[in-house]
Amino acid sequence: MGAALPIGEPAPRDGALPVTVDPATAFGVYLHVPFCRVRCGYCDFNTYTSSELRGARQDEYADTLLHEVRLAVTVLEDAGAVRPAETVFFGGGTPTLLPPGDLARMLDGVRDAFGIAPGAEITVEANPDTVTDAVAHELAGAGVTRLSIGMQSAVAHVLAVLDRTHRPENVATAVRAARAAGLQVSLDLIYGAPGESLDDWRSSLEAAIALRPDHISAYALIVEDGTKLARQIARGEVASPDDDLEADMYELADRLLEEAGYSWYEVSNWARGREYRSRHNLAYWRGSDWWGFGPGAHSHIGGVRFWNVKHPAAYAQRLAMGESPAAGRERPDAAARALERTLLQTRIREGMPVAELIGEGRHAVAGLIADGLIDGAAAVRGRVVLTVRGRLLADAVVRALTD
């Protein structure tokens, strides 16, 4: 049911921010829908099946979340920064387990509270089994512009080890429904599952490319403590992911996607053109403001980070009492912000300015170029941009730039 919340200072009951916020900073909205039909063995997100809700009701969730939206308006008014949302992202969980009408009401609540900027990107994550023509058209009618479909793999035995319940052919059905409704389409893939071969991964990539989505995400499987998969590995029932094989899989993905017309713009993300990049996720990597609504959701406003209580029942109870659902918050100091800026900016294709590196970081650039981890031509132009090998070793690059 999700990793533990960070340790920070307690958040005030009214959710008030300790800062005045720059109203010129871009603003995004994340709406967390914490419901899943089954729990995938690798997942440690803050999600709940029907048997785990214990006092929370799925059919009341939209109204509960809208209480937090109204509270956020008051908080942001006091901080001087009510702004139209430039991006809205419904994540989960499986947002499309809720009726499309509930998602539409949540989006209308955001629109009424903050406004939505012209041309805003509005994304809904979806399990392939939950996308029909009717669902896609209703979402498009509500203002949704983009559907992010959890494909994960095109190979049945890989889906089985991940505990994914959809059939591979349902991905094509979901893509067709989204296209017919005029929605942009993104496909999410996972590589490195126990028992997945390089040929299996090639099959999944080729299947995804054949569907001609606008955007593809490919994430290496991470074995999180406390998950079913971690327990299976500990018992020796399945093998641990192979780092060398995952590196080969990443290089294969980058090559096949580039050949098919997809350009990388973040370590795990490729798009058919700049207009199809995920603007919402880019806002995270660029340090913009966002408010995350829902149990366990995280927010970043004016340099303050805060996070909500995890369980839907506790979340609903706080809001019913007129209190903020925020469980804690923190204000990173200058050193922490510099580290985070380096960590995030080096992940994206634009990279980060060499001039922003501090301490010994600038002196490390030459060595990283020599090691094939940073693009030399980009560095001459004043930017730190990762090579393919650098993307595979991004954490090591960040350590070298910040030590």
C-alpha positions in Angstrom: 0.0 0.0 0.0 2.8 2.4 -0.7 6.2 3.3 0.7 6.4 5.1 4.0 5.8 8.8 4.0 8.9 11.0 4.5 9.9 12.3 7.9 9.3 16.1 8.1 7.8 18.7 10.4 4.0 18.4 11.1 1.8 20.3 8.7 -0.7 22.8 10.3 -4.3 21.8 10.4 -5.4 24.5 8.1 -2.6 23.6 5.5 -1.3 27.2 5.5 2.0 27.7 3.7 4.9 29.4 5.5 5.9 31.3 2.3 4.6 33.9 -0.2 4.5 32.1 -3.6 5.6 33.6 -6.9 2.5 33.7 -9.0 4.6 33.6 -12.2 5.7 30.0 -11.5 4.0 27.4 -13.6 1.3 25.4 -11.8 0.2 21.8 -12.3 -2.3 19.6 -10.6 -2.0 15.9 -9.8 -5.2 14.0 -8.9 -4.5 10.7 -7.2 -7.1 7.9 -7.6 -5.9 5.1 -5.3 -8.0 2.2 -6.5 -7.0 -1.0 -8.2 -8.8 -4.2 -9.0 -5.8 -6.3 -8.0 -2.4 -5.4 -6.5 0.5 -6.0 -8.9 3.3 -7.8 -7.3 6.0 -5.2 -8.1 3.9 -2.1 -7.1 4.5 -0.1 -4.0 2.4 2.9 -5.0 -0.3 4.1 -2.5 -3.1 2.0 -3.9 -5.9 -0.1 -2.5 -8.1 -3.0 -3.6 -11.7 -3.1 -2.5 -10.8 -5.4 0.4 -8.2 -2.9 1.7 -10.4 0.2 1.8 -11.6 -0.3 5.4 -14.1 2.5 5.8 -13.5 4.5 2.6 -16.0 4.4 -0.2 -14.9 4.5 -3.8 -18.3 6.0 -4.9 -17.7 9.0 -2.6 -14.1 9.6 -3.6 -14.7 12.4 -6.1 -16.6 14.5 -3.7 -14.0 13.9 -1.0 -11.2 15.0 -3.2 -13.1 18.1 -4.2 -13.1 19.2 -0.5 -9.3 19.3 -0.7 -9.5 21.3 -4.0 -11.6 23.9 -2.2 -9.1 24.0 0.8 -6.2 24.5 -1.7 -7.9 27.6 -3.1 -7.9 29.2 0.3 -4.3 28.2 1.0 -3.1 29.6 -2.3 -5.1 32.8 -2.0 -3.4 33.5 1.3 0.0 32.7 -0.3 -0.8 35.1 -3.2 -0.6 32.4 -5.9 -3.9 31.1 -7.3 -3.0 30.4 -10.9 -4.6 28.5 -13.8 -3.4 24.9 -14.1 -1.2 24.4 -17.1 -1.3 20.6 -16.7 -3.6 18.2 -14.9 -2.7 14.5 -14.4 -5.0 11.8 -13.1 -2.7 9.1 -11.7 -3.1 6.0 -9.5 -4.0 3.3 -9.0 -6.3 3.1 -11.9 -8.2 6.3 -12.4 -10.5 4.7 -15.0 -11.9 2.4 -12.4 -14.0 5.4 -11.5 -16.9 6.3 -13.7 -15.9 8.9 -16.4 -18.5 11.2 -14.9 -16.6 11.2 -11.6 -13.3 12.1 -13.3 -15.1 14.8 -15.2 -16.5 16.3 -11.9 -13.0 16.3 -10.4 -11.7 18.1 -13.5 -14.6 20.6 -13.4 -13.7 21.2 -9.7 -10.1 22.1 -10.7 -11.4 24.3 -13.5 -13.8 26.2 -11.1 -11.1 26.5 -8.4 -8.1 27.6 -10.3 -9.0 27.8 -14.0 -7.3 25.7 -16.6 -4.9 27.5 -19.0 -5.7 27.5 -22.7 -4.1 24.5 -24.4 -3.5 22.8 -21.1 -2.4 19.1 -21.2 -4.8 16.9 -19.3 -3.8 13.3 -18.9 -5.6 10.2 -17.5 -3.7 7.0 -16.7 -5.6 3.9 -17.7 -5.4 0.1 -17.5 -6.1 -1.3 -21.1 -9.1 -3.3 -19.8 -10.9 -0.2 -18.6 -10.8 1.8 -21.9 -13.8 1.5 -24.2 -15.1 3.8 -27.0 -17.7 5.2 -24.6 -15.1 5.9 -21.8 -12.7 7.5 -24.2 -15.3 9.8 -25.8 -16.7 10.8 -22.4 -13.2 11.7 -21.1 -12.5 13.7 -24.3 -15.8 15.5 -23.9 -14.8 16.5 -20.3 -11.6 18.1 -21.6 -9.1 15.3 -21.3 -6.4 15.6 -24.0 -4.2 12.6 -23.4 -4.5 8.9 -22.3 -1.5 7.1 -20.7 -2.1 3.4 -21.1 -0.3 0.9 -18.9 0.8 -1.7 -21.5 3.9 -2.9 -19.5 4.6 -5.8 -21.9 3.2 -7.5 -25.0 4.4 -10.9 -23.8 1.9 -13.0 -21.8 4.4 -14.7 -19.4 6.0 -11.3 -18.5 2.5 -9.8 -17.8 1.9 -12.9 -15.6 5.0 -12.5 -13.5 4.1 -8.8 -13.0 0.5 -9.8 -12.0 -0.9 -7.7 -14.8 -4.4 -8.9 -15.6 -5.0 -7.4 -19.1 -4.5 -9.4 -22.3 -1.9 -8.0 -24.7 -4.5 -7.5 -27.5 -6.5 -5.2 -25.2 -3.8 -2.6 -25.6 -4.6 -2.2 -29.3 -8.3 -1.9 -28.5 -7.6 0.9 -26.0 -5.4 2.8 -28.4 -8.0 2.6 -31.1 -10.7 3.9 -28.7 -8.4 6.8 -27.6 -7.6 7.7 -31.2 -11.2 7.6 -32.2 -12.0 10.1 -29.4 -9.2 12.4 -30.6 -6.9 11.8 -27.6 -3.1 11.7 -27.7 -1.8 8.3 -26.6 1.2 7.3 -24.4 2.2 3.7 -23.7 4.0 2.7 -20.5 6.4 -0.2 -20.6 8.4 -2.0 -17.9 11.6 -4.0 -18.6 13.7 -6.4 -16.6 10.9 -8.6 -15.1 12.1 -12.0 -13.9 12.2 -14.4 -16.8 12.0 -11.7 -19.5 14.6 -12.2 -22.2 16.0 -9.6 -24.6 13.9 -11.1 -27.3 10.8 -10.8 -25.1 11.6 -7.1 -24.6 12.2 -6.6 -28.4 8.7 -8.1 -29.0 7.2 -5.6 -26.6 9.0 -2.7 -28.1 8.0 -3.7 -31.6 4.4 -4.2 -30.6 4.3 -0.7 -28.9 5.9 1.0 -31.9 3.5 -0.7 -34.3 0.6 1.0 -32.5 2.1 4.4 -33.3 1.5 6.1 -30.0 2.6 9.7 -29.6 4.8 8.9 -26.6 6.4 5.9 -25.0 7.8 5.5 -21.4 10.1 2.6 -20.6 11.0 2.0 -17.0 13.4 -0.6 -15.5 11.7 -2.8 -13.0 12.7 -1.8 -9.4 12.2 -4.4 -6.7 10.7 -2.4 -3.8 10.9 -3.6 -0.2 7.6 -5.0 1.1 6.2 -6.0 -2.2 5.1 -9.4 -3.2 7.8 -9.5 -5.8 10.5 -8.7 -3.2 9.2 -11.6 -1.1 9.2 -14.0 -4.1 12.8 -13.1 -4.8 13.8 -13.5 -1.2 12.3 -17.0 -1.1 14.1 -17.9 -4.4 10.9 -18.4 -6.3 12.0 -15.9 -9.1 15.3 -14.4 -10.1 16.4 -10.9 -9.2 16.6 -8.4 -12.1 19.9 -8.6 -14.0 21.6 -5.2 -14.1 23.6 -6.1 -17.3 20.5 -7.4 -19.0 18.6 -4.3 -18.1 21.3 -2.1 -19.5 21.1 -4.1 -22.8 17.3 -3.6 -22.7 17.6 0.1 -22.3 20.1 0.4 -25.2 17.8 -1.7 -27.4 14.8 0.5 -26.5 16.7 3.7 -27.2 17.9 2.4 -30.6 14.6 1.0 -31.8 12.6 4.0 -30.6 15.0 6.5 -32.3 14.9 4.4 -35.5 11.1 4.6 -35.3 11.0 8.4 -35.0 10.8 8.7 -31.2 13.4 11.1 -29.6 14.4 10.7 -25.9 13.7 13.8 -23.8 14.1 12.3 -20.4 16.0 9.2 -19.3 12.9 6.9 -19.5 10.7 8.8 -22.0 10.5 9.2 -25.7 8.1 11.2 -27.9 7.4 11.6 -31.7 7.9 15.3 -31.4 8.3 18.1 -28.8 4.5 18.7 -28.8 4.0 15.1 -27.5 6.4 15.3 -24.6 4.6 15.0 -21.2 4.5 18.6 -20.1 3.2 17.5 -16.6 6.2 15.3 -15.9 8.6 18.0 -17.4 7.2 20.4 -14.8 8.4 18.0 -12.1 11.8 17.8 -13.5 12.1 21.5 -14.0 11.0 22.3 -10.4 7.6 24.0 -11.1 4.8 24.2 -8.6 2.2 21.5 -8.3 -0.5 20.4 -5.9 -1.1 16.7 -5.5 -4.6 15.9 -4.4 -5.6 12.6 -2.8 -4.3 10.2 -0.1 -0.6 10.0 0.0 -0.2 12.6 -2.7 2.9 14.9 -2.6 2.9 18.7 -3.5 5.6 21.3 -4.2 4.5 24.9 -3.7 7.0 27.8 -3.4 9.8 25.6 -2.3 7.7 23.9 0.3 7.1 20.1 0.0 4.2 18.5 1.7 2.4 15.2 1.6 -1.0 13.8 2.6 -2.0 11.0 5.0 -1.9 7.7 3.1 -5.1 5.8 3.8 -8.3 7.0 1.9 -10.3 6.7 5.2 -7.9 8.9 7.1 -7.8 11.3 4.2 -11.6 11.5 4.1 -11.9 11.9 7.9 -9.5 14.9 7.9 -11.4 16.7 5.2 -14.8 15.9 6.8 -13.5 17.7 10.0 -12.5 20.7 7.9 -8.8 20.0 8.3 -6.0 19.7 5.8 -5.1 16.1 4.9 -1.4 17.1 4.9 0.6 14.8 7.2 3.9 16.6 7.1 6.1 19.1 5.2 9.7 20.3 4.7 11.6 23.2 3.2 14.9 21.9 1.7 17.9 24.1 2.4 20.1 25.5 -0.3 22.4 22.5 -0.5 19.5 20.1 -0.8 17.9 22.2 -3.5 21.1 22.3 -5.5 21.5 18.6 -5.3 17.9 18.1 -6.4 18.2 20.5 -9.2 21.2 18.6 -10.5 19.5 15.3 -10.1 16.4 16.4 -12.0 17.9 18.7 -14.7 20.5 16.1 -15.8 17.7 13.6 -16.5 16.2 15.7 -19.4 17.6 16.2 -22.9 18.1 20.0 -22.4 20.4 19.1 -19.5 21.5 21.7 -17.0 23.8 24.8 -17.3 27.4 24.1 -16.5 27.3 27.5 -14.8 24.9 26.2 -12.2 27.3 23.5 -10.9 28.8 24.3 -7.6 32.0 23.3 -5.8 34.0 20.7 -7.5 31.1 19.9 -9.9 32.4 22.0 -12.8 35.9 20.3 -12.5 34.2 16.9 -12.8 32.8 17.6 -16.2 36.0 17.0 -18.2 36.4 13.6 -16.6 32.8 12.6 -17.3 33.2 13.6 -20.9 36.4 11.4 -21.1 34.4 8.5 -19.6 31.7 8.9 -22.3 29.0 9.9 -19.8 28.5 13.5 -20.8 28.1 14.8 -24.3 31.3 16.9 -25.1 29.7 19.1 -27.8 26.9 20.0 -25.4 29.3 20.8 -22.7 31.2 23.2 -25.0 27.8 25.0 -25.5 27.5 25.2 -21.7 25.1 22.3 -21.0 25.5 19.1 -19.1 23.7 16.5 -21.3 23.9 12.7 -20.7 25.0 10.3 -23.4 23.3 6.9 -23.7 25.9 5.4 -21.3 25.4 8.4 -19.0 21.7 7.8 -18.8 22.5 4.2 -17.7 24.8 5.6 -15.0 22.8 8.8 -14.2 23.1 8.4 -10.4 26.9 8.1 -10.7 27.0 11.2 -12.8 25.0 13.2 -10.3 27.3 12.0 -7.5 30.4 13.2 -9.5 28.8 16.6 -10.2 27.7 17.2 -6.6 30.5 15.7 -4.4 
